[in-house]
């Protein structure tokens, strides 16, 4: 039998074979510090948004090896009998610090720091990266769209353009980064994200006439509903909608055509019919650029699909999980880093701060320690904000980061810290990060 | 309590509100034909590869509403009490025909055709599209890489760059489209995909020296293993690897640098050391273009990460789920289609064939029926191959398409039908589809 909801095999084979080899040579028990960071902001983004943290904490709780998982590893001879026994008792007992979910990040930001034995920490690599890379890519794209939309509401409607489980994570990440609602019901049930929806073209086509379809929708959902008016001819659709619903109709949705032109025409027609408070939602292949281009159009709300769930051209955040410090055989700490190429990284444990001047962020300050125990991630640098918090303390997750409450807190945190960004960070074009990353000695 | 593994809420809210409205006005029971197709091949691909079908059949089996799902829908007032009762007894009892998994597709190909009442078919829209759009995008990218790699083996190693569950689906889709193995253990356990792995840089950094790390890996995994030789200095790494393992070392992996240059240097050095049969695996940010550019380099195997799991620039296939025919109140069949814009589609039920001349595909022939019952999807057009098969027959899935066996059959089918493609389809540049789509009257 599988451990219920086991996440243990959502991992790369090499992590378990490294574990196997490390249990043989004794290095498995060396204490290690692994760090998750991005070398750059993928896609020429000005900032990144951390998302997935609350999901990850739960998935780490579920990282247990049940009979099914162990049998597979044994039958496929992926690890030996000793390693199977070790995995049988596995639950992560180390500690994790990291950026709060919803926080901004920049190149080199220590988004997550995992501390424990090599054995217990190395096997979380794939899971941590899968969650943070996917969710952060979506949240970063969503934040750009949210900035472009200004005060107009955004709904995430992209489930059909993402893997069926990633769609739920994407809805959650988009909500944290500013989207008001999602079409995805599981994101509502599991994470408390508000859900919304209108109707599909199939609804109109099912009926013998557009009028029949509109009438049935209003009978079921009331006049506050939103009618999809572009199945046949748009002006006829608008006429029919108001004739059937009256001028109190909640909204109409346009899903095709040149949206600035069509939205203006529909607004004029609605106003001429007296439906001055009927809202216009547009939904056709929008991304942050299309949303920005509609700023002067009479649009009341945006529904975004493909582009938000696929990170708007950048479907993965490109973070890596690297060993940055470990104990040697004598128990002393050694900072480590790959050195062969431009892919090199900065060894040592890190504490991160955002420096601010008059409330505006000025740099990502990263204090690097060659040692270990002496580094305090909560120290207040004058005029700066400490970015890391304890997410798992010796195996115990921060319960405030879990579930619905974690999502709500992450969204609130994101909206607050986004206000600290310099104006240049709000530009949509590809460029350099909005803040420089500054490394200092923690000594 | 939730239905075990329920997939019922992996859907858009509007499907259930349309169901709710249709149950009120009686149209819920009209028989309907929905079709999944792509209007174009996203990303300027020459062909698409259908993947996800076997997963989808299982997920449709699991599309059941348990107490948890129903309580959420009731508490959130998404549907009324009658609809809750209807959903309680739901299991899909209609029929599905479609392209076999692994089959190629082109613009307009009826990849999946779902027949049933409006009620039972409309609520599968999001799930069907999530699965097929994601998996087909990955399989299409994977097929391009597989063609570029020729006879050299490819391994999928991108789990960390995809949502944790999509990663499993991506490994499965890549295997169907030509990848020999994956790093993802769950894909091995759940779908029978062969797994592989080497070691990470953290393995070397964990040890007091590269030599210690190599020795420990060989002690655990034998000399047939693959050593990662670019943590520090590559020539030193190669020397150390052969000194420790001997000239019988299975392979070395290079994960950085200008790969054509580095691969040639490493090959020369290995040969000079007598390790003429030690294989070179390269793994740094490869996509189909980089693989093609390495064709003349002494590389023995490729490991591909980000680009395959994200569809190499095209993370979703862009298929849609459209109502194409329905019964009217009198029980007669009516072909239907949205007509307002260029997003229009072709109404009517369809039968699809690939025409061939001397074994080479020449067109995607789609016979369109205004009627319904008279259309035979299995009819043999001379010199053509029927593309559709029964996937669900009145609620009963084709068991041969499920599980490990379904994956193996899909891979074998893909490899066979790919051979039918005209040579132009093998080019990697963006262009038009390799085959024209030809619509004919089924009459």
Boltz contact constraints between the chains, C-beta under 6 A:
constraints:
  - contact:
      token1: [A, 9]
      token2: [B, 185]
      max_distance: 6.0
  - contact:
      token1: [A, 9]
      token2: [B, 186]
      max_distance: 6.0
  - contact:
      token1: [A, 9]
      token2: [B, 189]
      max_distance: 6.0
  - contact:
      token1: [A, 10]
      token2: [B, 164]
      max_distance: 6.0
  - contact:
      token1: [A, 10]
      token2: [B, 186]
      max_distance: 6.0
  - contact:
      token1: [A, 11]
      token2: [B, 185]
      max_distance: 6.0
  - contact:
      token1: [A, 12]
      token2: [B, 159]
      max_distance: 6.0
  - contact:
      token1: [A, 12]
      token2: [B, 183]
      max_distance: 6.0
  - contact:
      token1: [A, 12]
      token2: [B, 197]
      max_distance: 6.0
  - contact:
      token1: [A, 13]
      token2: [B, 183]
      max_distance: 6.0
  - contact:
      token1: [A, 13]
      token2: [B, 185]
      max_distance: 6.0
  - contact:
      token1: [A, 13]
      token2: [B, 195]
      max_distance: 6.0
  - contact:
      token1: [A, 13]
      token2: [B, 197]
      max_distance: 6.0
  - contact:
      token1: [A, 14]
      token2: [B, 197]
      max_distance: 6.0
  - contact:
      token1: [A, 14]
      token2: [B, 198]
      max_distance: 6.0
  - contact:
      token1: [A, 14]
      token2: [B, 199]
      max_distance: 6.0
  - contact:
      token1: [A, 17]
      token2: [B, 197]
      max_distance: 6.0
  - contact:
      token1: [A, 18]
      token2: [B, 199]
      max_distance: 6.0
  - contact:
      token1: [A, 18]
      token2: [B, 203]
      max_distance: 6.0
  - contact:
      token1: [A, 20]
      token2: [B, 220]
      max_distance: 6.0
  - contact:
      token1: [A, 21]
      token2: [B, 216]
      max_distance: 6.0
  - contact:
      token1: [A, 21]
      token2: [B, 217]
      max_distance: 6.0
  - contact:
      token1: [A, 21]
      token2: [B, 220]
      max_distance: 6.0
  - contact:
      token1: [A, 24]
      token2: [B, 220]
      max_distance: 6.0
  - contact:
      token1: [A, 25]
      token2: [B, 216]
      max_distance: 6.0
  - contact:
      token1: [A, 27]
      token2: [B, 206]
      max_distance: 6.0
  - contact:
      token1: [A, 72]
      token2: [B, 189]
      max_distance: 6.0
  - contact:
      token1: [A, 118]
      token2: [B, 206]
      max_distance: 6.0
  - contact:
      token1: [A, 126]
      token2: [B, 159]
      max_distance: 6.0
  - contact:
      token1: [A, 126]
      token2: [B, 160]
      max_distance: 6.0
  - contact:
      token1: [A, 129]
      token2: [B, 160]
      max_distance: 6.0
  - contact:
      token1: [A, 130]
      token2: [B, 159]
      max_distance: 6.0
  - contact:
      token1: [A, 130]
      token2: [B, 160]
      max_distance: 6.0
  - contact:
      token1: [A, 130]
      token2: [B, 164]
      max_distance: 6.0
  - contact:
      token1: [A, 130]
      token2: [B, 167]
      max_distance: 6.0
  - contact:
      token1: [A, 131]
      token2: [B, 164]
      max_distance: 6.0
  - contact:
      token1: [A, 133]
      token2: [B, 161]
      max_distance: 6.0
  - contact:
      token1: [A, 134]
      token2: [B, 163]
      max_distance: 6.0
  - contact:
      token1: [A, 159]
      token2: [B, 12]
      max_distance: 6.0
  - contact:
      token1: [A, 159]
      token2: [B, 126]
      max_distance: 6.0
  - contact:
      token1: [A, 159]
      token2: [B, 130]
      max_distance: 6.0
  - contact:
      token1: [A, 160]
      token2: [B, 126]
      max_distance: 6.0
  - contact:
      token1: [A, 160]
      token2: [B, 129]
      max_distance: 6.0
  - contact:
      token1: [A, 160]
      token2: [B, 130]
      max_distance: 6.0
  - contact:
      token1: [A, 161]
      token2: [B, 133]
      max_distance: 6.0
  - contact:
      token1: [A, 161]
      token2: [B, 316]
      max_distance: 6.0
  - contact:
      token1: [A, 163]
      token2: [B, 134]
      max_distance: 6.0
  - contact:
      token1: [A, 163]
      token2: [B, 166]
      max_distance: 6.0
  - contact:
      token1: [A, 163]
      token2: [B, 169]
      max_distance: 6.0
  - contact:
      token1: [A, 164]
      token2: [B, 10]
      max_distance: 6.0
  - contact:
      token1: [A, 164]
      token2: [B, 127]
      max_distance: 6.0
  - contact:
      token1: [A, 164]
      token2: [B, 130]
      max_distance: 6.0
  - contact:
      token1: [A, 164]
      token2: [B, 131]
      max_distance: 6.0
  - contact:
      token1: [A, 165]
      token2: [B, 165]
      max_distance: 6.0
  - contact:
      token1: [A, 166]
      token2: [B, 163]
      max_distance: 6.0
  - contact:
      token1: [A, 166]
      token2: [B, 166]
      max_distance: 6.0
  - contact:
      token1: [A, 167]
      token2: [B, 130]
      max_distance: 6.0
  - contact:
      token1: [A, 169]
      token2: [B, 163]
      max_distance: 6.0
  - contact:
      token1: [A, 183]
      token2: [B, 12]
      max_distance: 6.0
  - contact:
      token1: [A, 183]
      token2: [B, 13]
      max_distance: 6.0
  - contact:
      token1: [A, 185]
      token2: [B, 9]
      max_distance: 6.0
  - contact:
      token1: [A, 185]
      token2: [B, 11]
      max_distance: 6.0
  - contact:
      token1: [A, 185]
      token2: [B, 13]
      max_distance: 6.0
  - contact:
      token1: [A, 186]
      token2: [B, 9]
      max_distance: 6.0
  - contact:
      token1: [A, 186]
      token2: [B, 10]
      max_distance: 6.0
  - contact:
      token1: [A, 189]
      token2: [B, 9]
      max_distance: 6.0
  - contact:
      token1: [A, 189]
      token2: [B, 72]
      max_distance: 6.0
  - contact:
      token1: [A, 195]
      token2: [B, 13]
      max_distance: 6.0
  - contact:
      token1: [A, 197]
      token2: [B, 12]
      max_distance: 6.0
  - contact:
      token1: [A, 197]
      token2: [B, 13]
      max_distance: 6.0
  - contact:
      token1: [A, 197]
      token2: [B, 14]
      max_distance: 6.0
  - contact:
      token1: [A, 197]
      token2: [B, 17]
      max_distance: 6.0
  - contact:
      token1: [A, 198]
      token2: [B, 14]
      max_distance: 6.0
  - contact:
      token1: [A, 199]
      token2: [B, 14]
      max_distance: 6.0
  - contact:
      token1: [A, 199]
      token2: [B, 18]
      max_distance: 6.0
  - contact:
      token1: [A, 201]
      token2: [B, 338]
      max_distance: 6.0
  - contact:
      token1: [A, 202]
      token2: [B, 323]
      max_distance: 6.0
  - contact:
      token1: [A, 203]
      token2: [B, 18]
      max_distance: 6.0
  - contact:
      token1: [A, 205]
      token2: [B, 323]
      max_distance: 6.0
  - contact:
      token1: [A, 205]
      token2: [B, 336]
      max_distance: 6.0
  - contact:
      token1: [A, 206]
      token2: [B, 27]
      max_distance: 6.0
  - contact:
      token1: [A, 206]
      token2: [B, 118]
      max_distance: 6.0
  - contact:
      token1: [A, 206]
      token2: [B, 326]
      max_distance: 6.0
  - contact:
      token1: [A, 216]
      token2: [B, 21]
      max_distance: 6.0
  - contact:
      token1: [A, 216]
      token2: [B, 25]
      max_distance: 6.0
  - contact:
      token1: [A, 217]
      token2: [B, 21]
      max_distance: 6.0
  - contact:
      token1: [A, 220]
      token2: [B, 20]
      max_distance: 6.0
  - contact:
      token1: [A, 220]
      token2: [B, 21]
      max_distance: 6.0
  - contact:
      token1: [A, 220]
      token2: [B, 24]
      max_distance: 6.0
  - contact:
      token1: [A, 230]
      token2: [B, 340]
      max_distance: 6.0
  - contact:
      token1: [A, 231]
      token2: [B, 338]
      max_distance: 6.0
  - contact:
      token1: [A, 232]
      token2: [B, 339]
      max_distance: 6.0
  - contact:
      token1: [A, 232]
      token2: [B, 340]
      max_distance: 6.0
  - contact:
      token1: [A, 256]
      token2: [B, 341]
      max_distance: 6.0
  - contact:
      token1: [A, 256]
      token2: [B, 343]
      max_distance: 6.0
  - contact:
      token1: [A, 257]
      token2: [B, 341]
      max_distance: 6.0
  - contact:
      token1: [A, 306]
      token2: [B, 316]
      max_distance: 6.0
  - contact:
      token1: [A, 310]
      token2: [B, 315]
      max_distance: 6.0
  - contact:
      token1: [A, 310]
      token2: [B, 316]
      max_distance: 6.0
  - contact:
      token1: [A, 315]
      token2: [B, 310]
      max_distance: 6.0
  - contact:
      token1: [A, 315]
      token2: [B, 315]
      max_distance: 6.0
  - contact:
      token1: [A, 316]
      token2: [B, 161]
      max_distance: 6.0
  - contact:
      token1: [A, 316]
      token2: [B, 306]
      max_distance: 6.0
  - contact:
      token1: [A, 316]
      token2: [B, 310]
      max_distance: 6.0
  - contact:
      token1: [A, 323]
      token2: [B, 202]
      max_distance: 6.0
  - contact:
      token1: [A, 323]
      token2: [B, 205]
      max_distance: 6.0
  - contact:
      token1: [A, 326]
      token2: [B, 206]
      max_distance: 6.0
  - contact:
      token1: [A, 336]
      token2: [B, 205]
      max_distance: 6.0
  - contact:
      token1: [A, 338]
      token2: [B, 201]
      max_distance: 6.0
  - contact:
      token1: [A, 338]
      token2: [B, 231]
      max_distance: 6.0
  - contact:
      token1: [A, 339]
      token2: [B, 232]
      max_distance: 6.0
  - contact:
      token1: [A, 340]
      token2: [B, 230]
      max_distance: 6.0
  - contact:
      token1: [A, 340]
      token2: [B, 232]
      max_distance: 6.0
  - contact:
      token1: [A, 341]
      token2: [B, 256]
      max_distance: 6.0
  - contact:
      token1: [A, 341]
      token2: [B, 257]
      max_distance: 6.0
  - contact:
      token1: [A, 343]
      token2: [B, 256]
      max_distance: 6.0
